[in-house]
């Protein structure tokens, strides 16, 4: 049985999620949102973290440019307000790449 949904990202097997995305370079100097690669509303958000951006921290210290604050802004543009975020992986400040964030405790 093959549950692959090629080219659009989709379920593969019972507990695996396959996501295919084209990653584009993004400046870490933007104070706006963050590129959302995949969103499963209410459960998981996969973002493309720019380089030189903290993943979390006090907005006063980071200038409001951490991954959490940027993701909140981007989700708000889509009419979604989330207060719970759980990092499924972490990236260093200077590292860019894909980050998965849990949006609920479930």
N, C-alpha and C positions, 0 to 999 in steps of 0.2 A: 504494500500500500504506500503510495507516494502522496504526501500532503503538501508538496512544494508548490508555492504560488510564485513562479519564476518572474523576476523583474519588478514585482510590486512589493516584495517583502511579505511574509505570511507565515503561517504555522508550518512547522516541520516536525513531525512526530507529536507526541503528547505534551511535553513540557519544554519545548524548545521554540524560540522565536527567531526567525531568519529575517534580517533586514539588509536590503541592498540600497546603497545610497552613493551618490557622487559627492565627494567632499571637496569643497572649494576653500581656498585660502581666505581668511577673514582677519582683519586688523584687530588687535587687542585694544586699540585706542578708542573704539566706539563705546559710547556711554548708553547705547540703545539696548535692545533685546539681544538675544543670542540665537543663532540659527537652530531651529528645531528640525531634526532629521526625521524623527518618527514620534508620533503621539498616540498612545492608547488611552483615550480620555479617562481620567480618574485613577489610572493605575501606573502608567510608566511614560516617561518622557526621555527621549534620547536626543542629546544636543551636541553640536560641534563647538567645543570649547576653544576659543582663540588663545594664542600664546600670551604670556604676561598678564594673566587674569587669575586672581585668587578664586578657589572654589567656594569658600565660605569665609565668614569673618565679619567683624563689626563694620557696618557701612561707613562710619566716620573714619575708620582707619584705612579702608580699601577704596574710599571715594565712591561707594555704591556700585562698584564695578565687579562684584564677585558673581560667580555662576548662578547662585541662588537668586540674587536680585535681578539679574538679567533675564533669567528664566521666568520669574514672576512677571516681569514687564511684558515679555513676549506672550505668555499665556493670557495675560489681561487683555492684550490686543485681540485675542481670539475669544474673549468673553468668558474666560475661565479664571477663577480666583482660588489658588491653592495656598495653604499655610503649612502643610507637611511636605517635607522633602527628605528623601533618604538616598544617600550616595551608594550606588551599587558598585562603583569603582571610583578611583581617585586619580587625578593627574597633578603633577607638580605645577607650580606657578608658571615656569617658563615653557611648559609643554602644551602643545595644542593637540586636539584629538577628540574622539567620541567619548562622551560620558553618559551613563544611564542613571536616571533619577527615578526613584519610586515616589509616587504621588499620594499613596495611601499606605496604611499599616497592613493592609491585606495582601 
